[in-house]
Amino acid sequence: MTSAVVVGASGGIGRALVRRLAERGGADAIFALSRSEAEGPSPSVPGRIDVTDEESVRAAAERVARGGPVGLILVASGQLHGAGLAPEKALRALDPAAMAHLFAANTIGPALVAKHFVPLMPRAGRSVFAALSARVGSIGDNRLGGWYSYRASKAALNQILRTLAVEVRRTHPEAIVAGLHPGTVRTALSHPFRPDADAPGTFTPDEAAGHLLTVLDGLTPAESGGVFAWDGRPVPP
């Protein structure tokens, strides 16, 4: 038996992932980590983490390590908009401070989680490290332009996951590293930009969590390093 970790457990998708994992069972503990240290269903264990602060990530990993090996790590944190942050419609709107903020949340943060949590994964047997990515991070699929900072931060995340998969394969041959595109989910992150609730590819957080866990269940080590949409289809690099 191993533990599971959900980073970003106070967000819409993160909370739903914790609930789904608790319902399916099979984990000694589910560490639900977030800035707000949100409570969740048993056997979840709330904990505090700030992915933009490496000391916070290191301390969270040390707490989780006391619970034994970790078989599943899900990074469900991320940012698209906020105070002083909005997706750019054109190059003239590019702001270096806003871009750096999104890279810290969407790229560097998951990389720091990998740095401190992947060593907790067992070297033998199946284990998974996955992070929420986005279809707009695909370079080959970019036909609309705009959203420079968010697109670039997710594209960089995809490269980090690919590089991580190459390294992890040497020491954890049955491990899987993956990016996940959840579709458009009815959360605060997508609220200003999402289509009608009944538009194709638009889901509740619970539906999205179910899709993502099903996708992970079906992945093999040979697919490690890829990015996969909610329906299991690969997202173009």
N, C-alpha and C positions, 0 to 999 in steps of 0.2 A: 504494500500500500504506500502511496505517496500523497503529498499535498498538492493543492492547486493554488495559484496566485492570480488575482485579477487586480490590475493597476488601473485606477480610474473608476473605482467601484461606486462612486457617488454620482456618476453620470448616468444618463438614460440607458445606454447599452451596457455599461459596466454593471449597474444594479441588476439588469435583466440576466446577464451572464452569471452573476452570483446565484440568483434564484434558480436558474436552470441547472446549474451544477449541483446545487443543494438537492434539487428534486431527483436528479438522476443517481445521486450517491456515488460511491466508489472512491471517494477521497477521504483521507484521514482528517483533513482540515481544509477549508477554503479561506485563504488570507485575502480579505477584501480591503485593499489599500487605496487611500485617497487623501486629499488635503484635509477633508472634513472628518475623516475617521468614522464613516457612516456605519451604522449597525445594519446587520443583514440576518437572514434566516440561519438557523443551526444547520450544519456545523461551521458556519462562517465566523471568522475571527477578524474584527475590525482592526485596522492599523493605519498609521499616518505615513504619507509619502508625498514629496514634492519632486517631480521628475526633473525640474529645472535646477535642483540643488543636489549636487552629487553626495554631499554628506548625509542628506536625508535619505537618498536611495541606498547608500551603504548601510545606514543604521536599520532601515527596513529589511534589507537582505539578512542582516545579522539576526534580527528577531525571527524571521521566517526560518532561518537555518536551524534554529533550536527545535523545530518541528520535524526535522528529518528531510529526506530527499524530496524534491519538487518535480512532479511529472508533467505539469501543465502551467505555463506562464502566459497570460493574456494581457497585453497592453491595450487598454480601451480608452486611454486618455488622448487628448488632442484639442486643438483650437482652430477655429476658422475666423471668428469675428469677436468683437468685444469693445471695451472702451478704447477709442482711438484706433480700432482695427476694423477694417472692412476689405473684402476682396476687391482688388484693383480692376477697374473696367478698361484702363489704358495705362500705358507706360508712364505717363505724366503723373499718375497717382502713386507711383512707387515711393515708399518711405523706408529708408534703411533701418530705422529703429523698429518699425512694425515688422519688417521682414526678419530681422534678427530675433524678435520675440516669437514669431511663428516657427522659426527653425529651432529655437530652444524647446518649445513645447512639442512639436511634431516630429523632429528629427533627432536632436541631441538627447532629449529625454528618453525615448525608447532605447537609444544606444546605451545610455547609462544604465537603464534597467537590465539590458542584456549583459553588460560588463559585470554587474554585481550579482545577478540572479542565475545566469546560465551555469556558473560553477556549482550551483545547488542541484542541477539536474543529474540523475543517475547516468553513469556511462554505459550501462547495459540496459537493454529494453527500450521500449518506445517512450519517447518524451516529446513535448511540443513547446516551442516558443513562437507566439504569434502576436502581431500588432495590427491594429486597425489602420489600414491605408485608405486609398480613395482612387476611383477610376480616373479622376482628373490628374492624378500623379503619373499617369501613363503618358510617355512622350509620343509613342506611336499613335495613340488615340486622341491626341489633342487637335481638334478641328475648329474649336470656337475661340481659342486664345483667352486673354484676360486672366485674372486670378493668379498673377505672377508668383506671389509669395507662397500662397497655399499650394499651388501646383508644384513649385520647386521644392518645398519642404517635404511633400509626400514622395516626389520622385527621388529625392535624396534618401528618404527612409527606405524606399524599395531597394536602393543600392546597398544600404547598410544591411538589410535583411539578406540580400543575395550574398554579400561578402561574409556575413556571419555564418550562413549555411555552409560555405566552403570550409571555413575554419572548424566549425562544430563537427562536420563529417569525419574529421581525422580522429577525434576523441570520443564521439558519440555516434557510432555508425547507424543507429536506429532512430536518431532524433530527427525531428522535422522543424524547420524554420519557415514561417509563411507570413505573408501580408494578406489581409482580409478586407475586401470591399463590401460593406454591408448593404449597399443600395442606399436609397434615401430613407432615412429613419426619422420618425416624428419625435425629435428631441430639440432641445434649445439650440444645439449647434446648427441644425439645418433650417430652423423655423423661418428666418427671413427669406429663404431662397427656395424652399421646397414647393412642388406643385400641389394640386388638390390631393386630399387624403386618399382618394381612390385611384390615383394615377398609377400605372404599372411601375413596379419597382419601388413603391413607397410602402413602408412597413411600420408597425408598432415596434418599440424596443424589444418586447418579448418575442415577436415573430422573428426579428433580426437575430436575436441571440440564438434562437433555435436553428435558424439557417446556418449561422456561422459554426456552431458546434457540430452540426451534421457535416459541413464541409471538412472540418478538421478530422472528424472520424474517418473520412474516406481518403485522406491524403496518405501517401507512402513516402518513405525516405527518398525515393528517386525524384519526387516532386519538390523536395526541400529547396527553398530559395525563391519560389515563385510567389506571385500575388494572385489571389483567387476571389472571384465575386461570390455573392450570396448564393448563387445557383450552382457553384462549383466550377464554373468556367474560368479558365486562366485569363487574367487581365494582361493585355499586351505591354511589354516593357516600354 
